[in-house]
């Protein structure tokens, strides 16, 4: 590999040295032959490349080849002006291509230059510029399309990564081609200038005796000798230049196809029978005019025959495709492993009636897929967990405006949406009511109204909270994911999070997993945190705490409590934002009763408390919670560290959203004030 890498550098340095040192005629013939060969090679590579990224280094190749040809132009100029003989290749082009005729050679050269510069190079430059601009403008949309396919389950993470890389590579390629096309344009200009320099300089040197072995030539003979050599040199230089210009044009106008270019071109041009019939008929009609009928009529007949064959082939392919499709469907049903696919259960599935399809279809202005992408990002930033792929699917079994949210195949929530209406909710201080269709907000169950587009501005002016249908579904879906995120966290997800942490903290991870704790035990701790809405984004601090305390206890519930205490700043920031924060505490007598009721077993500790006592606790707790909610504040219970876990388990049946914290989970700078106490009496 090192020899291959060094060869490119040696080649470029050798080319540059040729500017300084003289090159003999035999070596020059070889280098000119190599230039023509490289031009053909580049043209054919561009022609048969299936997509532009197959020649992603084309701009670099173009620059190197342009440098190579310019050095050859300079070397041939030195030979022509110095000795009046530039070797066999240039002489052959001057005598064979130009026919030894100065005027004919000049005309051929001039036409090639015009075609190269005015048609191919100019057009390629414009196409490259537009392609670069549109490719860069289309990047955000393509990225969003990839995210949408990923969320819809059409592709996996690896495929999404490959597609994103391809988009970036295409943008880089077209951006480079925009600049590389200038090489081709300026190369054509330099070729014209060098030709005129050779012509005028050669004539001057021939007449003054400075060239052609010192012989003084008459003006006519000097023009004849040097002009023919100049035309030959120009043709030798312009042919590779023309080839690379065509290659550039082909590459920047190429679209991605799965078959070879020649096959695709023939299929696209000669595959429509109607086009062939009309074209052949016109040619036959033209044959009965003064035009040469012996050419037009036979060729038109040949085209008609091609049209007949193409029509037969098209009908046969349609029949074969229909038969193959039916056979494939039957075979797919008969396959014994076909049942295996039915066993897969989507972690998160949103199904909806056909009336809500416009909310998902981006072609109809729906942005629900984009909102789903943002949900995954939002929860990742907020809670530090990777949300599984959220799949969206329409279901004809549902009513048109209905949707349901399924977690691991089980329905957990749902609602109904009026597609062309907005939901208006009264926050409690609206004085004037508006007319609308009465409904209930799907997640919180709050009373609301469906209003039309024309009522939206008035409702907002009156103080209503107005939400559009996609936002309703997205908000509902977000809250459901938060609620069930602890159940969605799998061992594989935990392994992914640990691998990510290992990149910056390999010593910590190697010490903890699997020497002290298994992936399953770490998953249980993280699941406990997510169940109470505690973010696991600071995974390093969590793993550090587990490494410190896993040697003391293997009880994942107790380890969770230690982790919560290490995250006290984050917990305090989440729940306490005021200068003085109101909380509810537990009566010491109740705490002592709870500690006395803790029972130990092989499966772990649990709370065994009398039903009558539980009833009194719930009754007192409800009174204290109502006291805080009436003040518009979130109820928070403070307990001693050893009691927190068991009290949370006790009350989560009647108040699942109640926040229960221990004193060790408070940041020292947090100011709290107890406004109530839950007791036994």
Residue, then its C-alpha position, 0 to 999 in steps of 0.5 A: x500500500x505504501x508503494x501505491x501511495x508513494x506512486x501518486x506523489x512521485x508522478x505529480x513531482x515528475x510532471x512538475x519537473x518536466x516543466x524544467x528539464x527538456x523532454x526528447x521526442x521519443x519520450x514525448x511521443x509516449x507521454x502524448x500517447x499516455x495522455x490520449x489513453x488517460x482521456x479515454x479511460x476517464x471518459x469510459x469510467x464516467x460513462x459506465x459508472x452507475x452513480x456519481x459516487x463511484x467516481x467520488x475522486x473525479x475532481x482530484x483526478x481532473x486536476x491532476x490530469x489537467x496539470x499533466x496536459x498543461x505540462x505536455x503543452x509547455x514541453x511540446x511548445x519548447x520542442x516546436x519553437x526550439x527545433x521545429x520538430x515535436x515528434x512522430x505523434x504531433x507530425x502524424x496528427x498534422x499530416x493525417x488529421x489535417x491532411x497536410x492542409x493548413x487551412x483544413x487543419x485550422x478549421x478542424x482545430x477551431x471547430x473542436x475548440x468551439x465544441x469543447x469550450x462553448x458547448x460541453x465545457x460551458x454546459x458542464x460548468x452550469x450543470x455542476x453549479x446548479x447541481x451543487x446548489x440544489x444538492x446542498x438545499x435538498x440536504x435537510x429534506x433528505x435527512x428528515x426523510x431518512x429520520x421518517x423512514x427510520x421511525x416508520x421502521x422501513x430501515x434500521x440504524x445501520x441503513x440510516x447511517x449509510x444513507x446519511x453518509x451518502x448524502x454528505x458524500x454527494x454534497x461534497x462531490x457536487x461542491x467539488x465538481x462546481x470548482x473542478x469544472x473551472x479547471x476544464x474551462x480554463x484548460x480550454x482557454x489556455x490551449x487556445x492561447x498556447x496554440x496562438x503563441x506557438x504559431x506566432x512564436x514559431x513563425x518569428x523564430x523560423x524567420x530569424x533563424x533562432x529555431x529549426x537548427x538555425x536555418x532562416x526560412x521565408x515567411x510563407x515556409x515558416x508559417x507552413x512548417x510551424x503552423x502545421x506543427x502547431x495545429x498538430x500539437x493543438x489537435x493532440x492537446x484538444x482531443x484529451x481535453x475534449x474527452x475529459x470535458x465530455x466525461x465531466x458533463x456525463x458525470x454531473x448529469x448522471x442520475x442513479x440507475x441500477x443497470x448499465x448506462x447503455x442498457x438504460x439508454x436503449x431501454x428508455x429511447x427504444x422501449x415505447x412502441x407508439x414512439x417507434x410507430x410514429x417515427x417510422x411512419x414519418x420517415x417512410x412519408x419523407x421517403x416519398x418526397x424529393x429526399x433520398x427514398x432508398x435511405x428513408x423508406x428502408x430505415x423507416x420500415x426497420x423502425x416500424x418492425x422494431x416497434x412491433x417487436x417492442x409491443x410484443x415484448x411489452x405485452x409479454x413482460x406484463x403477463x409474466x410480471x402478473x403471473x410472477x406476482x401471483x406466484x410470489x404471493x402464493x409462495x409467501x403464504x405457503x412458506x412455513x417461516x412466514x408465521x415467524x414474522x407475526x411473532x414480532x411485537x413493536x415496542x411502541x405502535x401508534x395506529x389511527x383511522x383513515x381520517x387521520x392519514x393526512x396528519x402523517x402524509x407529508x405530501x398532504x402537509x402532515x408533520x406528525x412523522x417529524x414530531x415523532x422524531x423530535x419526541x425521541x430527541x426530546x426524551x433522550x435529552x430530558x431522561x437520557x434514555x433511547x426511545x425505541x422506534x415508534x411505528x405508525x400504521x393506519x388501521x381500518x378497524x378503527x373509526x376514521x378519527x380514532x387513534x390508539x397507542x400500544x406498548x408492546x402490543x397492548x393498548x394503553x391509551x387512545x383518543x379521537x381527533x377532528x382533523x380539520x378542527x383545533x382543540x381549545x382548553x380553558x385554563x381557568x381564567x377565561x371570562x367569555x366562552x366560545x361555541x364549539x363541540x364539547x370533547x375531552x383532552x385525551x391525556x389529562x381528561x380535561x374538558x375542551x372544545x373543538x373549534x374551527x380554523x376561523x375561531x382560532x384567533x378569537x379563542x387565543x385572544x380570549x385566553x384559551x389554550x389552542x392546540x392543533x391535532x398533530x400536537x395533541x397526538x404528539x403530546x399524548x404520545x410523549x407522556x405515554x412514553x415517559x410513563x412506560x419508559x422504564x418498561x421499554x428499557x431493555x438490556x440491549x438498550x443498557x448495553x448501548x448506553x454503557x458502550x457509549x459511556x465506555x468510550x470516555x470512561x473505560x476504566x469505570x465500565x471495566x471495573x463495574x460490568x460484569x465484574x461487580x454487576x450484570x447488565x440485568x442488574x444495571x438495567x433494574x437500577x436504571x428502570x427504577x430511576x426512570x419509573x419515578x421520572x429521574x433522568x439517567x443522562x448522567x450515566x457516568x455518575x450513576x455507574x460511579x455510585x454503583x461501583x462504590x456501593x455494589x460491593x456492599x449490597x446487591x439489592x438493586x432497590x437499595x442501590x437505586x436509593x444510593x444513586x438517587x442520593x448521588x443525583x441530589x442536585x439534579x433531583x432538587x433542580x427538577x422539583x424545587x425552583x422557588x426560594x422557599x419550597x413547600x413540602x409535606x413530611x411524615x410523622x416520626x411515629x408513622x416512619x417508625x411504624x413503617x420501619x417496624x413493618x419491613x419484612x425480609x425474604x429471599x426475594x428482598x425486603x417488602x412492607x407488611x402493614x395492616x389494612x386499617x393503618x393503610x386506610x388511615x394513612x391514605x386518608x391523611x395523605x389525601x387531605x395534605x395533598x389537597x392542601x398543596x394542590x389548592x395552592x397550585x403547587x405540586x405535592x411533594x413528600x419528604x421522608x427519611x432515607x430508609x423509609x422513602x422507598x417503602x412509603x413510595x410503594x405503599x402510596x403509588x397505588x392511590x397516588x402514582x404521580x406523587x413525588x416522594x423524596x428523602x432528606x438525603x436527596x435534597x441539595x444543601x442550598x435548597x430551602x424547604x418549608x413543611x406545611x403539613x404532616x402525614x400521620x397515623x391518627 
